[in-house]
Amino acid sequence: MSNCSNIEDLVKLKPDYIGFIFYQKSKRYIGEIISNEILSLIPVFIHKVGVFVDEPFDNLLEKFREYKLDIIQLHGSELPEYCERLKKLDIPIIKVFGIDSEFDFDSLIPYDQFVDYYLFDTVSDLRGGSGLKFDWEKLHYYVGDKPFILSGGIHPGDVTDIKCISHKALYAVDINSGFELKPGIKDIPKIETFICQLND
């Protein structure tokens, strides 16, 4: 997110997280600098997420500290060793995995001790934001205890199906392209309705 008035409207809905995408190839790339004006709009009870894709470690660390981010979302091919370095600095981590019919959830095991959450998204060359949904039946194969965030092509009409997911590790729902007027600009009324229906 990068539009001040849009962010100002969104924070009134009190989402748990707001993401800033530092991946230059993304349509939602925040740019080289996040202004102090943007940062000042986000209250302390909303976690600022920095989304990175195979970012050089020192660059990521600089962004984390400069913008006082609360949590890092790793959306690339980062190895467990990369996550371990962040863990040693007490930096909370969301590690993203693209799910398809061939995905093996055992591949998560080396990350378990280093990350705080997994995010399950749809496999895409775009590294997220594809607007495509993976087969949520695959979630039955995840038997770990690490909390996960559901993502990938979620739209307003998915509320009923989301409520039917009974997995004990489901922690949160990540919404993006299905709730936008255009890339980076969120449809506030649509999000408000979605939150109300999800909490109903």
Protein Blocks (a to p, Z undefined) as FASTA:
>chain_A
ZZfklmmmmmmnopabdcddfbfkbmklgbjbdcfklmmmpcfklccddddehiafklmm
mmmmmnopabdcdfbfbdfklmmmmmmnopacdddddddfklcfklmmmmmmmpmbdcdd
dddfklpaklpacdfklmmmpcbfbdcddeehiafklmmmmmmpmcfklmbdcdfklmcf
bghiacfklmmmmmmmmmZZ
